[in-house]
Amino acid sequence: MERLPMTAVPQPRGLATRVSDQFYLVPSMHLPAAAGEAFAVEFARFLDQTDGVGQSEQLFDVLSAFALNFDCPWISYGSLTPDQRISKPAPRDREVMVNYPDEWQERYFEMSYDRIDPIIKTSRKRAGAFRWSEVYNDTSTTEDERRVFDEAATFGLRSGISVPLHCPDGNFAIMSFAQPRNREFQNRTVTYLELAAFHFHLRVAKFANSRGSEEAPDLSLRERECILWTARGKSSWEIGKILGISVNTVNFHIKNVMRKMDTASRTVAAIKAVNFGIIEL
């Protein structure tokens, strides 16, 4: 049975951005003869659509739509240094892109599951895509690590794959695709999602190399307070108790921060606030 860990954060540096490199980075794989003409058409459409995209967030939306062809409503992307965990603030030239349910993201950071996330551990050592069921059933996976999988399943995240994306400088990124059902991914599905992940990874790196420095958005005192406690893993109810305001008021300020940070996730907004130097953990 597959279980999903939370594996999403920031972005890569120092990568070549030639399209030809995309296929050089992909491990040797066999495309099944019966891969399915429909999937091939959708993948070609995905490549065409990304050509007209000029921002990482828009590219993430295109990839999200492509993943739905394989019944994957949730995806995440981000990079780490060789010894970094997900919750550690990332350099400002990195991205955070994830559409996992907010409740699971909050739980993951509240419990510091990045310390025991076996997907991160596996991605450091692997070069090709792998199913989460492989990690869950591996004899080297501890009961604590399996607990991350099991709890994630209670939030509806039950199966998926991760694609390690290693950089020449030792940094690496992780792209994950998740399903709400317990089922194995077919080989052809893994192949198409892995190719899409590499293409996305290289396009994001190209955006990072081409864009200039981004100015930090202006947050009010209350917005900074709310996003600070969000970054520390507190729920809206807990933040309300700490600051002496209502849950609705907390959510109002956090939504304003999300709008100013141009993200649909409070967790991503919190990490961006750290990256900009607006708050310190």
Phi, psi and omega in degrees: 000134182272145175228146186256123170270163175276117181223071179218132171190200204310213191217162190275158173229161170072021180262145170292147186243017176289141180300326181297331180294334180305316184275339174292324183284335182289127178300155179303129182215158180254121176279118182303142181300324181261045184299333179102115182299325182297316179295322179297320179295317180294323179292319177297321178294320178301314180298318179296318182294324182291337180297331182263011183259136182243002181225150182298319183296320178293322178297322177298320178296319179296317179294321179299318179295321179295319182296334179296336176298339181248022178060037177246094180282346184239130174223159178213152181213141174178165182236159182223156169279168185305328183245016185265144171261167185296322187284347179290132181307137182263156175303157186290345182270020179244158182252156172233117181225119182201140176239023175300155177306136182304323183298321180288321178300316180297316180297318182301312182284326177300320183269001182053045181293345176299338180290334185233012183293113182289342176293321177295314180300316181292321182295332178294332187255341186260153179251336183245169179298147178218150178279145178295333178297327177299318181288316181300320184270356180292137183294339180278350179283128184277168177295324176298318179293321177294332179297326177298315178300311185296319180290322177301324181297330179291342176266008176095003182259104193240339180207161179166188177225158172234146180239106175290137182233091187275141180254155181300332184275006179098342175288159177209156178244161177231125172249127181236143177236129187233148178238154178275359182245152176275101177199152180283144175279133176291154182302319181293327177295314178301319181298311182293318180293325178293317178298319179295322180296317179294319179298315178300314182303314182288324178292320178296320178298322179295318178299317182297322181286335186263336184273151179277188180291139182258135181281144178288136178292155181272116179251144175288167180302314182293322177297319178296321180295315182294318182285333176296313181289332173297315179297335179271010173087015182271145177280170179299321179297316180294320179296320178300318179294319181294317185266352179072035178231169183282162177298320179298322178292319177301311181298325178300313182291320180294321177296324176296319178296316179301320179295315181292330179273355179059053178215153179262006182238131178292327179294316178297319178300320180295317180293321177297321179298322176293315181299324179284347183083013180289322178230160176233134180278000000 
